[in-house]
Amino acid sequence: DQTVCHGGTLSDISLSGTPSGDVTFSWTVDNNHTAAGLSSPTGSGATITFGNAVNNTTSPITVKVTVTPIISSMPACIGVSETFTITVNPKPTLNNIPASPTICSGKTFNYGPTSGTTGTTITWSRPAVSGITEAETTNQTGEVNETLTNTTTNAIDVTYTFKLTTTTNGCENTQYVTVKVNPKPDAGTINGATEVCINSTIPLTSTGPSGGVWRSEDMSIATVVSDGTVTGVSTGVVKIWYVVTDANGCSDSVSITITVTDELDYPDIRLRLCSSVGTVNLSKYLDTVGVQSVSWSGISILPNGELDAYGLHSPGTYTFKYTVTAGCLNTTKVRKVYVKMLGAGESPHFRDTVKICYKQAQTVNINQLFGLESGGMLSPEPAVAPYVTQTSHGGTIFDGKAFYEATPTKVPYHGADVVMVTFTYMPAGCLTGKTYKLVIVLTDKL
């Protein structure tokens, strides 16, 4: 008997019998003679010559060969037949080889090798390839799941080697899968301004190939059209992308961060003071966001905004001016400063409650909003504190929009669309000793 793997060589069989020299042989194959490399299922002679074993199935093939001796001088005298067996085991093969796999540079090649031959183990390797970033991979098992990066401008073939071994009989096979890694295009870099006003436009260009697609990460903040023109829609920060795709379907993208700002409208400043406070820096009543320059004018006031309250002895209202260049378009505006010098028993602020649309309350200057006298202590309620900042001049800025959107359930409601925010104010100077409650009503309906 003989056992071989597919493609293996079978040993020829020499036949002999007695009486010597007067015996010939005939033989037959019960089935699958081709598996034993035989051209015919029958034959005769003193030698059975086999070819290479053939088994293209996934299971072993058994070939039975029966040999019968015959006396040459007496053909009717037939001896006892003998049978021997040839077993041809299958060579394990991959049964799911992908056809012409192709990926883009930087993408993942996925392939789970399997074999229909029972008891087959599979290992795979990939050599290092010039132009491919990833180092070689050896003696791996399981699924191929590799990112391949092509650093050139030409397609590169990467060949994986799969070694298959059948554990029950030791038959082996080696097969190959070649994946083409196409280079990806270069989207280049984006050139252009990084700030745009609401309802204004800026042009963007890319150093990459033409014909790409411009995209906005958030069209509620800014839109972009096919030629790269960006239009500001609402205040915020947004990424604008340029995406290019080549004939192979490979793509690359590049982005730029755009800030959309609004034209700022600086109001008149109103405040109340005690003459005992001395010098007051009026800048604390001015929101410094977007300010390019500011100048002040009037009696007892210096160009840097310092007001000498001692110089205003008599109770009454004094008017000054300030000129500010600010906003998205750097517009220059002239506004007034109304200073009320307090007499006995007068309130340290103009109003107790202010109602504001929350969408317009991103940078609320509390000192300006209520016209607070200088030198007092202003304290927000605990839930509001994370949304309050101080300017370099001592002013208090409240981001009502962020507070309204993030924490409306943490404060009392007065209807589904109204949130009340409370600040406690303790004045200084001639009004020391009293505490006042200041309320901002944030709403989405005015």
VOLUM-486648 format. One record per residue: y, x, z of N, C-alpha, C in turn. Coordinates in steps of 0.02 Angstrom, whole numbers, padded with zeros to 5 digits, always signed. Each point is the difference from the previous one (the first is absolute). Example, Ala and Ser with C-alpha at 12.3 -4.5 7.8 and 13.67 -1.06 7.14 Angstrom:
// VOLUM-486648
-00284+00660+00390+00059-00045+00000+00060+00045+00000/+00053-00018-00036+00059+00042+00003+00055-00039+00037/
***
This chain:
// VOLUM-486648
-00060+00042+00000+00060-00042+00000+00063+00044+00000/+00053-00029-00029+00064+00037-00001+00057-00048+00018/+00050+00028+00033+00061-00038+00017+00060+00042-00020/+00044-00030-00040+00060+00036-00023+00060-00049+00001/+00060+00029-00006+00060-00040-00007+00016-00010-00074/+00041-00049-00013+00022-00012-00069+00027+00065-00030/-00023+00015-00061+00022+00061-00033-00041+00061+00017/-00046-00007+00049-00041+00057+00020-00055+00014-00051/-00030+00059+00005-00054+00021-00046-00067-00012+00032/-00044-00036-00036-00068-00012+00022-00046+00057-00025/-00047+00018+00041-00048+00053-00020-00052-00029-00048/-00014+00038-00053-00052-00021-00046-00068+00002+00035/-00047-00042-00021-00066-00003+00031-00053+00024-00050/-00037+00052+00021-00056+00025-00041-00064-00032+00025/-00039-00028-00047-00061-00038+00016-00062+00042-00017/-00051-00005+00042-00063+00037-00014-00059-00040+00028/-00060+00011-00027-00059-00036+00024-00064+00037-00021/-00055-00031+00016-00066+00030-00018-00039-00050-00043/-00043+00020-00047-00012+00071-00015+00060+00033-00033/+00012+00061+00020+00058+00036-00025-00003+00006-00076/+00056-00014-00030+00006+00007-00073-00021-00061-00038/-00033-00049+00036-00022-00060-00037+00031-00064+00029/+00057+00009+00035+00033-00058+00030+00072-00005-00027/+00017-00059-00022+00069-00014-00018+00025-00057+00045/+00067-00012-00003+00029-00049+00046+00046-00048-00036/-00001-00062+00023+00051-00049-00021+00036-00025+00062/+00062-00018-00008+00038-00023+00060+00047-00057-00020/+00012-00042+00050+00045-00057-00010+00049-00004+00059/+00058-00029-00014+00052-00011+00052+00008-00075+00007/-00007-00024+00062+00001-00073+00009+00068-00030-00013/+00052+00036+00015+00068-00025-00014+00050+00057+00006/+00059-00012-00027+00056+00047+00008-00017+00071-00021/-00034+00007-00058-00016+00067-00022+00061+00043-00013/+00055-00034-00019+00062+00038-00014+00028+00031+00064/-00013-00031+00059+00024+00029+00062-00031+00067+00012/-00061+00011-00027-00035+00064+00008+00014+00047-00058/+00047-00020-00043+00018+00043-00056-00051+00001-00055/-00042-00053-00003-00051-00005-00052+00025-00044-00056/-00016+00021-00061+00023-00039-00059-00047-00058-00015/-00061+00001+00028-00049-00053-00015-00038-00017+00064/-00021-00062+00009-00039-00019+00060-00073+00023-00003/-00021+00028-00058-00070+00024-00006+00001+00069-00032/-00056+00036+00009-00005+00066-00029-00068+00030+00012/-00013+00058-00029-00064+00034+00009+00012+00074-00004/-00052+00038+00023+00005+00072-00002-00011+00029+00068/+00001+00065+00004-00014+00036+00063+00063+00011+00042/+00058-00018-00027+00062+00010+00038+00045-00060-00008/+00026-00024+00057+00051-00053-00002+00068+00033+00009/+00040-00003-00051+00066+00033+00001+00054-00052+00015/+00035+00011+00055+00053-00047+00020+00069+00028-00019/+00047-00046-00010+00069+00020-00008+00037-00007+00067/+00067-00002-00003+00039-00009+00062-00007-00072+00025/-00003-00007+00066-00008-00066+00030+00063-00042-00009/-00010-00064-00011+00057-00044-00012-00004-00060+00046/+00054-00012+00039+00005-00061+00040+00074-00018+00006/+00021-00048-00040+00070-00022+00000+00011-00061+00043/-00049-00016+00042+00007-00057+00045+00023+00025+00069/-00001-00043+00048+00019+00019+00068-00060+00002+00047/-00060-00009-00027-00061+00000+00041-00051+00048-00031/-00048+00025+00039-00051+00045-00027-00043-00035-00053/-00024+00038-00050-00046-00025-00051-00067+00038+00008/-00053-00038+00002-00067+00030+00007-00038-00006-00067/-00025+00056-00024-00037+00003-00063-00072+00019+00015/-00048-00042-00020-00072+00014+00010-00030+00024-00065/-00030+00060+00003-00032+00030-00059-00077+00001+00012/-00036-00032-00046-00074-00003+00006-00031+00045-00054/-00042+00049+00022-00032+00048-00046-00076-00014-00003/-00025-00005-00061-00072-00015-00009-00032+00058-00040/-00054+00032+00027-00035+00054-00036-00052-00029-00049/-00009+00034-00056-00046-00023-00052-00039+00062-00026/-00068-00008-00006-00040+00055-00028+00014+00002-00076/+00023+00056-00023+00021+00005-00070-00060-00012-00047/-00060+00028+00017-00058-00007-00045-00032-00069+00005/+00016-00035+00053-00027-00068+00008+00057-00046+00021/+00041-00021-00048+00060-00039+00017-00015-00062+00039/-00060-00024-00002-00015-00060+00038-00010+00015+00073/-00005+00065+00016-00011+00020+00070+00068+00010+00033/+00019-00049+00040+00067+00000+00031-00008+00012+00074/+00039+00048+00026-00004+00016+00071+00042-00047+00044/+00002+00017+00063+00037-00039+00050+00075+00017-00004/+00041-00053-00006+00073+00011-00006+00031+00017+00068/+00054+00038-00003+00039+00016+00060+00074-00019-00012/+00032-00021+00054+00070-00022-00004+00044+00043+00046/+00056+00021-00025+00049+00034+00044+00069-00032-00011/+00044+00011+00048+00065-00036+00003+00058+00048-00007/+00049-00021-00038+00064+00036-00006+00055-00046+00026/+00037+00023+00049+00056-00039+00028+00066+00032-00020/+00043-00039-00033+00066+00024-00022+00053-00036+00042/+00032+00037+00043+00053-00029+00042+00067-00001-00037/+00040-00051+00014+00065-00005-00036+00049+00053+00024/+00044+00019-00044+00055+00044+00019+00057-00045+00024/+00027+00010+00060+00054-00044+00024+00062+00008-00043/+00031-00056-00015+00061+00001-00041+00053-00047+00030/+00061+00014-00016+00055-00044+00019-00004-00063-00043/+00007-00057+00031-00005-00061-00040+00067-00036-00008/+00054+00032+00022+00066-00033-00006+00054+00050-00020/-00015+00042-00048+00049+00050-00021+00060-00034-00034/+00061+00012+00024+00058-00032-00031+00012+00028-00070/+00024-00044-00044+00013+00021-00069+00071+00026-00006/+00007+00064-00015+00065+00032-00013+00051-00016+00054/-00014+00017+00063+00048-00015+00053+00065+00040-00009/+00056-00034+00011+00065+00031-00007+00045-00023+00057/+00037+00046+00030+00049-00017+00051+00065+00036-00013/+00053-00022+00034+00064+00034-00004+00005+00050+00057/+00038+00052-00011+00011+00050+00052+00024-00032+00064/-00029+00023+00055+00019-00027+00065-00037-00062+00020/-00042-00027-00045-00039-00059+00016-00071+00021+00023/-00038-00049+00022-00066+00014+00029-00056-00017-00049/-00048+00046-00007-00060-00012-00039-00054-00026+00047/-00022-00062-00012-00052-00031+00042-00063-00010-00041/-00056+00023+00028-00064-00010-00033-00055+00004+00052/-00041-00052+00005-00057+00000+00046-00064+00010-00038/-00028+00061-00003-00061+00013-00039-00061-00034+00031/-00041-00030-00042-00063-00030+00022-00055+00015-00050/-00062-00005+00023-00058+00010-00045-00049-00056+00011/-00034-00019-00054-00051-00053+00005-00066+00027+00023/-00007+00066+00008-00064+00029+00022-00003+00000+00076/-00051-00031+00026-00008-00006+00073-00006+00069+00032/+00035+00008+00058-00005+00062+00037+00042+00056-00027/+00052-00015-00039+00042+00052-00030+00060+00015+00044/+00011+00064+00013+00060+00023+00034+00047+00031-00052/+00066-00009+00011+00050+00024-00048+00052+00042+00036/+00013+00058-00025+00056+00041+00023+00045+00015-00059/+00065+00010+00014+00046+00014-00056+00049+00055+00019/+00024+00033-00052+00048+00054+00008+00051-00003-00056/+00058+00031+00013+00052+00006-00051+00032+00069+00006/+00002+00038-00054+00030+00067+00004+00076-00004+00002/+00031+00054+00020+00073+00006-00008+00016+00004-00074/+00051-00035-00021+00019-00002-00071+00072+00022-00006/+00014+00044-00047+00068+00023-00011+00045-00059-00020/+00056-00006+00034+00046-00055-00014-00009-00059+00046/-00055+00000+00038-00014-00053+00049+00013+00028+00069/+00040-00034+00039+00021+00025+00065-00057+00006+00050/-00044-00049+00001-00050-00004+00052-00053+00055-00006/-00021+00029+00058-00050+00052+00001-00069-00029-00016/-00048+00045-00012-00068-00022-00017-00031-00041+00056/-00048-00041-00019-00038-00040+00048-00074+00013-00013/-00039+00015+00053-00071+00017-00011-00045-00039+00047/-00061-00014-00025-00054-00029+00040+00021-00062+00039/+00031-00046-00035+00021-00063+00031-00052-00054-00013/-00002-00049+00044-00044-00057-00009+00043-00063+00001/-00029-00055-00023+00036-00063+00001+00048-00008-00058/+00051-00041+00010+00047-00018-00052+00050+00057-00015/+00016+00007-00063+00055+00044-00020+00065-00038+00008/+00045+00026+00039+00064-00033+00013+00053+00055+00007/+00022+00027-00056+00044+00058+00001+00064-00012-00039/+00055+00023+00029+00064+00002-00036+00003+00064-00041/+00018-00007-00063+00004+00058-00045+00071+00005-00027/+00030+00058+00010+00070+00010-00020+00005+00051-00056/+00025-00023-00056+00009+00042-00060+00070+00028+00000/+00006+00066+00005+00066+00032+00004+00027+00021-00068/-00037-00015-00053+00021+00020-00067+00027-00061-00038/+00016+00011-00062+00024-00054-00043-00054-00024-00048/-00062+00027+00007-00055-00020-00043-00056-00030+00041/-00043-00041-00033-00057-00029+00033-00051+00055+00017/-00033-00007+00057-00050+00049+00022-00065-00036+00016/-00056+00027-00026-00066-00027+00016-00027+00032+00063/-00022-00042+00046-00030+00024+00063-00072-00026+00002/-00048+00046+00005-00071-00019-00004-00033+00003+00069/-00031-00055+00019-00039-00005+00061-00073+00011-00015/-00035+00038+00041-00071+00014-00007-00038-00039+00053/-00050-00039-00023-00041-00040+00046-00072+00025-00002/-00026+00019+00057-00070+00023+00006-00040-00055+00033/-00053-00024-00036-00041-00054+00025-00070+00027+00016/-00026-00018+00058-00067+00023+00021-00038-00059+00028/-00063-00010-00025-00043-00052+00026-00041+00029+00057/+00011-00026+00060-00031+00029+00060-00076-00008+00001/-00028-00051-00035-00072-00012+00004-00041+00048-00044/+00031+00027-00053-00039+00043-00045+00036+00063-00021/+00063+00009+00022+00036+00062-00015+00030+00004-00069/-00004-00054-00040+00030+00002-00067+00076+00005+00006/+00030+00040-00042+00072+00012+00003+00033-00012-00068/+00065-00011+00003+00039-00008-00061+00073+00017+00015/+00035+00025-00049+00071+00015+00007+00037-00036-00056/+00051-00038+00020+00041-00036-00048+00074+00013+00013/+00041-00016-00049+00071+00017+00004+00043-00061-00017/+00056-00006+00035+00050-00052-00015+00067+00035-00007/+00032-00009-00057+00064+00032-00013+00055-00052+00000/+00051+00013+00041+00058-00045+00005+00061+00035-00029/+00037-00036-00041+00061+00028-00029+00059-00017+00045/+00038+00051+00018+00059-00009+00043+00062+00009-00042/+00034-00055-00015+00061+00004-00040+00059+00019+00043/+00047+00039-00027+00060+00015+00039+00044-00061+00006/+00039-00004+00053+00047-00056+00005+00068+00022-00024/+00040-00046-00026+00067+00018-00024+00045+00018+00059/+00057+00028-00015+00048+00019+00051+00061-00046-00005/+00011-00040+00052+00056-00046+00000+00067+00035+00009/-00001+00065+00016+00062+00038+00007+00035-00015+00066/+00065+00008+00001+00041-00016+00057+00054-00050-00021/+00024-00038+00048+00052-00050-00014+00068+00028+00018/+00046-00007-00046+00069+00022+00010+00046-00061+00004/+00050+00004+00044+00048-00054+00006+00024-00007+00071/+00048-00044+00011+00028-00011+00066-00052-00032+00046/+00008+00009+00065-00046-00028+00048+00031-00057+00040/+00059-00023-00020+00033-00054+00035+00032-00047-00051/-00005-00064+00012+00030-00048-00045+00028-00058+00042/+00054-00029-00025+00030-00057+00035-00036-00065-00021/+00005-00050+00042-00023-00067-00020+00039-00023-00061/-00038-00027-00050+00029-00025-00062+00029+00056-00044/-00016+00062+00016+00020+00057-00043-00063+00033-00027/+00008+00043-00049-00057+00033-00031+00008+00075-00001/-00057+00035-00003-00002+00072-00010-00055+00014-00051/+00009+00051-00043-00053+00017-00047-00047+00053+00028/-00064-00007-00012-00049+00051+00019-00036+00024-00063/-00017+00064-00001-00038+00028-00055-00057+00042+00028/-00051+00011-00041-00056+00042+00020-00007+00058-00049/-00021+00058+00027-00015+00057-00043-00068-00006-00033/-00038-00052+00019-00066-00011-00029+00004-00030-00069/-00056-00015-00031-00001-00029-00068+00031-00069+00000/+00030-00018-00057+00029-00066-00007-00055-00052-00007/+00019-00063+00005-00048-00054-00008-00033-00021+00064/+00021+00029+00057-00029-00019+00063+00028-00067+00025/-00024-00021+00057+00020-00064+00030+00038+00013+00065/+00058-00031+00007+00039+00004+00061-00019-00059+00045/-00008+00013+00065-00019-00053+00046+00039+00007+00065/+00017-00057+00029+00033-00001+00065-00052-00020+00053/+00001+00037+00056-00045-00015+00055+00017-00067+00033/+00063-00020-00002+00022-00063+00030+00059-00027-00040/-00014-00050-00042+00052-00026-00044+00051-00042+00037/-00013-00016+00064+00050-00036+00039+00056+00047+00023/-00013+00066-00005+00051+00050+00019+00032+00029-00063/-00040+00017-00050+00028+00027-00062-00049-00014-00057/+00027-00013-00059-00041-00009-00060+00011+00060-00047/-00047+00009-00046+00006+00053-00049-00028-00026-00066/+00034+00016-00055-00022-00023-00066-00029+00058-00039/-00021-00014-00061-00041+00046-00039+00035+00066-00016/+00068+00001+00000+00035+00062-00015+00018+00039+00063/-00024-00022+00059+00014+00035+00062+00063-00020+00036/+00032-00054-00022+00061-00023+00034-00018-00039+00062/+00027+00022+00057-00014-00031+00064+00059-00043+00021/-00013-00061+00023+00052-00046+00024-00013-00015+00073/+00052+00010+00042-00006-00016+00071+00000-00075+00010/-00045-00025+00042-00006-00072+00014+00021-00016+00071/-00027+00038+00049+00018-00011+00070-00006+00067+00037/+00032+00004+00057+00000+00063+00037-00071+00019+00021/-00015+00065-00003-00066+00024+00020-00017+00064-00037/-00061+00023+00011-00025+00061-00031-00063-00018-00040/-00004+00024-00062-00055-00018-00043-00020+00059-00043/-00065+00004-00018-00023+00052-00046-00002-00028-00071/+00025+00039-00046-00005-00015-00072-00049+00048-00031/-00050-00028-00037-00054+00041-00029+00006+00004-00075/-00020+00057-00027-00008+00008-00073-00073+00018-00011/-00035-00040-00041-00072+00008-00011-00013+00012-00075/-00038+00053-00015-00019+00014-00069-00076-00003-00006/-00024-00026-00057-00072-00006-00013-00014+00027-00070/-00051+00044-00006-00014+00030-00065-00054-00039-00037/-00020+00027-00058-00048-00036-00042-00069-00006+00032/-00015+00044+00048-00065-00003+00035+00001-00048+00059/+00057-00032+00011+00005-00045+00057+00016+00035+00065/+00014+00065-00003+00019+00037+00060+00075-00007+00013/+00018-00005+00063+00070-00013+00017+00025+00046+00054/+00066+00006+00004+00033+00039+00052+00065-00038+00017/+00022+00009+00061+00061-00035+00021+00043+00045+00044/+00064-00016+00001+00048+00036+00042+00050-00051+00026/+00027+00012+00058+00046-00049+00030+00063+00033+00026/+00050-00042+00011+00063+00022+00030+00021-00055+00049/+00028+00020+00056+00021-00049+00051+00073-00017-00011/+00013-00065-00007+00067-00025-00012+00024-00040+00061/+00061+00012+00021+00032-00038+00054+00050-00048-00031/-00008-00064+00016+00046-00051-00025+00048-00019+00057/+00064+00008-00012+00050-00014+00051+00048-00054-00025/+00037-00027+00048+00046-00055-00015+00071+00025+00010/+00047-00033-00032+00070+00013+00012+00018-00025+00069/+00025+00045+00043+00014-00018+00069+00071-00029+00006/+00005-00053+00038+00064-00033+00011+00021+00011+00073/+00047+00046+00011+00021+00015+00068+00053-00049+00022/-00011-00033+00058+00047-00052+00023+00058+00029+00039/+00047-00043+00015+00053+00019+00047-00032+00011+00068/+00030+00045+00039-00024+00015+00067+00043-00037+00051/-00033-00033+00047+00036-00035+00054-00030+00022+00066/+00043+00022+00047-00024+00021+00064+00053-00013+00054/-00023+00000+00062+00045-00009+00056-00006+00061+00046/+00056+00022+00026+00002+00061+00040+00041-00010+00063/-00018+00039+00050+00043+00010+00058+00036+00066-00010/+00063+00003+00018+00037+00063-00009-00029+00056+00041/-00038-00018+00053-00028+00051+00043-00057+00039-00031/-00026-00023-00057-00057+00036-00030+00021+00065-00031/+00065+00011-00011+00024+00063-00029-00011+00002-00075/-00036+00052-00023-00012+00010-00071-00064-00036-00023/+00005-00036-00055-00057-00036-00028-00012+00024-00072/-00063+00016-00016-00017+00019-00069-00019-00064-00038/+00043-00021-00046-00012-00062-00036-00061+00003-00046/-00025+00060-00013-00058+00007-00044-00062-00034+00028/-00002-00011+00066-00058-00033+00029-00005-00073-00022/+00055-00028-00025+00001-00069-00024-00014-00004-00075/-00015+00058-00029-00009+00004-00073-00071+00022-00015/-00035-00038-00039-00067+00018-00022+00006+00059-00047/-00032+00057+00017+00007+00061-00041-00048+00003-00058/-00044-00050-00008-00047+00001-00055+00037-00005-00067/-00013+00047-00044+00030-00002-00066+00072+00024-00004/+00029+00021+00056+00070+00021+00000+00006+00071-00029/+00043+00007-00049+00015+00066-00028+00060+00031+00034/+00050-00041+00014+00060+00025+00034+00037-00059+00032/+00039+00014+00053+00039-00051+00033+00063+00032+00028/+00056-00035-00004+00063+00024+00029+00032-00057+00038/+00042+00017+00051+00030-00049+00044+00076+00010+00000/+00038-00054+00011+00073+00005+00003+00029-00052+00048/+00055+00017+00033+00034-00046+00046+00024+00038+00061/+00042-00033+00040+00028+00033+00059-00056+00013+00050/+00005+00055+00036-00047+00020+00053-00071+00011-00026/-00009+00010-00066-00066+00012-00027+00000+00063-00043/-00050+00042+00009-00006+00062-00037-00041-00012-00063/+00007+00045-00051-00038-00009-00062-00076-00002+00009/-00024+00029+00055-00073-00001+00012-00024-00064+00034/+00045-00048+00014-00019-00063+00029+00007-00004+00075/+00027+00051+00032+00010-00003+00072+00065-00038+00016/-00006-00053+00040+00057-00042+00019+00018+00014+00073/+00065+00014+00011+00025+00013+00068+00021-00067+00030/-00046-00029+00040+00015-00065+00030+00057+00003+00050/+00012+00059+00030+00056+00007+00046+00066-00013-00035/+00002+00013-00065+00063-00009-00037+00015-00073-00014/-00048-00045+00015+00010-00071-00011+00001-00035+00068/+00056+00005+00034+00003-00023+00069+00002-00076+00006/+00036-00032-00043+00012-00072+00008-00059-00040-00026/-00021-00052+00036-00052-00044-00027+00023-00032-00065/-00044-00009-00045+00017-00029-00065-00046+00028-00054/+00011-00021-00063-00043+00021-00055+00037+00051-00043/-00034+00056-00015+00027+00053-00042-00043+00007-00062/+00031+00012-00057-00036+00004-00064+00004+00071-00029/-00059+00024-00021-00004+00065-00032-00039-00008-00066/-00006+00053-00038-00037-00002-00063-00051+00057-00002/-00054-00014-00035-00046+00055-00016-00022-00007-00073/-00007+00056-00032-00021+00003-00071-00069+00033-00003/-00048-00035-00029-00068+00025-00002-00025+00003-00072/-00032+00054-00016-00035+00007-00065-00074+00000+00016/-00035-00051-00024-00070-00008+00021-00036-00045-00050/-00064-00007+00013-00041-00046-00040-00031+00035-00059/-00042-00038-00033-00038+00026-00057+00045+00026-00055/+00057-00032-00011+00045+00021-00053+00058+00041+00026/-00002+00020+00064+00054+00039+00031+00068-00033-00011/+00003-00064+00013+00062-00038-00007+00046+00015+00059/+00064+00006-00015+00050+00011+00053+00030-00067+00020/-00001-00015+00065+00026-00063+00026+00048+00015+00057/+00051-00043+00006+00048+00005+00055-00011-00061+00045/-00012+00013+00064-00012-00053+00048+00045+00009+00061/+00006-00053+00040+00045+00002+00058-00039+00005+00065/+00034+00029+00050-00027+00005+00067+00047-00039+00046/-00027-00052+00031+00039-00040+00047-00020+00019+00071/+00047+00028+00038-00013+00021+00068+00038-00046+00047/-00036-00034+00043+00030-00045+00050+00000+00037+00067/+00060+00016+00024+00005+00031+00066-00003-00056+00051/-00047+00005+00047-00016-00055+00045+00047-00004+00060/+00015-00061+00016+00036-00013+00062-00049-00025+00053/+00025-00017+00058-00043-00021+00055-00038-00064-00018/-00065-00001+00014-00041-00060-00010-00023-00013-00070/+00015+00044-00047-00019-00012-00070-00072+00026-00012/-00034-00031-00049-00070+00018-00016-00002+00066-00037/-00053+00040+00011-00006+00065-00033-00030-00004-00070/-00012-00061-00026-00028-00006-00067+00026-00065-00032/-00006-00002-00065+00029-00056-00038-00044-00062+00002/-00066+00009+00003-00044-00057-00005-00066+00015+00036/-00036-00053+00019-00062+00008+00037-00061-00005-00045/+00004-00039-00054-00058-00012-00043+00020+00007-00073/-00043+00033-00039+00011+00009-00071-00065-00018-00037/+00006-00040-00053-00057-00019-00041+00001+00039-00065/-00056+00033-00017-00003+00044-00059-00064-00015-00038/+00004+00003-00066-00060-00003-00042-00038+00065+00010/-00064-00005+00018-00038+00060+00018-00004+00051-00058/+00003-00025-00062-00005+00045-00058+00062+00045-00006/+00055-00020+00032+00062+00039-00003+00012+00035+00066/-00052+00007+00041+00009+00028+00067-00037+00065+00009/-00003+00042-00052-00036+00063+00005+00037+00051+00044/+00067+00000-00004+00039+00049+00038+00058-00036+00035/-00016-00039+00050+00051-00038+00037+00031+00046+00052/+00067+00010-00005+00036+00040+00049+00021-00048+00056/-00033+00005+00058+00012-00047+00055+00072+00006+00025/+00026+00061+00005+00069+00009+00023+00049-00036-00045/-00012+00006-00066+00044-00032-00048-00010-00075-00001/-00063-00022+00006-00015-00071-00006+00033-00042+00055/+00001+00027+00061+00028-00038+00056+00069+00025+00022/+00025+00055-00032+00065+00026+00018+00002+00024+00071/-00050+00038+00021-00006+00021+00069+00053+00052+00019/+00024-00003+00062+00045+00052+00023-00040+00064+00010/+00034+00055-00001-00034+00065+00001-00019+00019+00070/-00055+00037+00006-00019+00029+00064-00050-00039+00040/-00019-00060-00022-00048-00040+00038-00072+00020-00014/-00046-00036+00032-00072+00013-00009-00032-00060-00035/-00033+00014-00057-00031-00052-00040-00075+00009+00002/-00038-00052+00021-00072+00006+00008-00035-00056-00038/-00047+00016-00045-00038-00053-00035-00058-00024+00043/-00025-00060-00013-00060-00023+00033-00058+00045-00021/-00054+00006+00040-00054+00049-00013-00030-00005-00069/-00012-00062-00025-00032-00007-00066+00043+00026-00057/+00065+00003+00013+00048+00020-00052+00012+00075+00000/-00012+00032+00057+00017+00071+00008-00026+00046-00056/-00062-00009-00025-00024+00045-00053+00039-00005-00065/+00040-00051-00007+00037-00011-00063+00074+00016+00009/+00017+00035+00053+00069+00018+00015+00008+00075-00001/+00052+00024-00034+00016+00071-00002+00073+00011+00016/+00017+00062+00017+00069+00017+00016+00029+00044-00055/+00062-00012-00019+00034+00043-00048+00026+00062+00036/+00019+00049-00040+00026+00062+00030+00064-00011+00038/+00034-00056-00012+00063-00015+00034-00009-00048+00058/-00063-00017+00017-00011-00043+00057-00007-00073-00017/+00000-00017-00063-00009-00069-00020-00073-00021+00005/-00013-00065+00005-00067-00027+00005-00018-00038-00064/-00055+00021-00034-00021-00030-00063-00066-00036+00012/-00005-00062-00023-00059-00042+00008-00028-00019-00068/-00065+00014-00011-00033-00018-00063-00031-00069+00009/+00040-00052-00010-00023-00068+00009-00051-00022-00051/+00004+00026-00060-00048-00020-00052-00071+00023+00018/-00007+00064+00020-00066+00025+00019-00026-00037+00061/+00044-00014+00049-00022-00035+00060-00024-00071-00017/+00038-00035-00041-00018-00069-00019-00067-00002-00035/-00012+00049-00044-00062-00001-00040-00060+00024+00039/+00011+00044+00051-00056+00030+00035-00019-00034+00065/+00049-00027+00037-00015-00024+00067+00031-00068+00017/+00002-00047-00045+00033-00063+00017-00036-00039+00055/-00065+00011+00008-00037-00039+00050+00010+00027+00070/+00035+00056+00008+00009+00029+00067+00065-00023+00033/+00039-00041-00033+00063-00023+00029+00002-00076-00007/+00044-00033+00038+00003-00074-00002+00020-00025-00069/-00027-00058-00017+00017-00033-00063+00048-00058+00013/+00041-00014-00049+00041-00060-00002-00010-00029-00070/-00060-00026-00012-00016-00021-00067-00042+00054-00033/-00035-00018-00054-00047+00046-00031+00033+00058-00036/+00065-00006-00015+00032+00052-00040+00058+00034+00037/+00002-00005+00066+00055+00029+00039-00029+00042+00057/+00026+00061+00008-00020+00044+00055+00063+00022+00037/-00001-00005+00066+00057+00021+00041-00013+00069+00029/+00050+00044-00004-00004+00067+00026+00057+00009+00050/-00017+00027+00059+00049+00003+00054+00015+00073+00019/+00065+00015+00008+00024+00063+00026+00039-00014+00064/-00006+00044+00049+00040-00005+00062+00055+00052-00003/+00061-00021+00016+00058+00045-00005+00037+00003+00067/+00009+00061+00023+00039+00012+00061+00061+00041-00018/+00060-00030-00002+00060+00036-00021+00021+00052+00052/+00045+00043-00021+00027+00051+00044+00076-00009+00004/+00034+00049+00026+00073-00002+00002+00025-00054+00046/+00049-00038-00023+00033-00051+00041-00043-00061+00011/-00060-00003-00032-00043-00060+00005-00065+00014+00035/-00004+00058+00033-00062+00018+00034-00019-00052+00052/-00066-00014+00005-00023-00045+00051-00030-00064-00027/+00007-00013-00064-00029-00060-00030-00055+00018-00050/-00045-00048-00010-00054+00009-00049+00003-00058-00050/-00007+00016-00064+00006-00051-00052-00065-00001-00041/-00017-00059-00024-00059-00009-00043+00023-00012-00071/-00023+00043-00045+00018-00005-00071-00063-00021-00039/+00007-00049-00043-00058-00028-00036+00011+00005-00075/-00051+00027-00035-00002+00000-00073-00055-00049-00021/+00018-00047-00042-00048-00048-00025-00019+00021-00071/-00063+00021-00009-00025+00020-00066-00034-00060-00032/+00017-00012-00062-00028-00059-00034-00010+00015-00074/-00042-00040-00032-00005+00007-00073+00035-00057-00035/+00037-00039+00039+00040-00054-00028+00067-00002+00034/+00052+00007-00039+00068-00005+00027+00034-00062-00027/
***
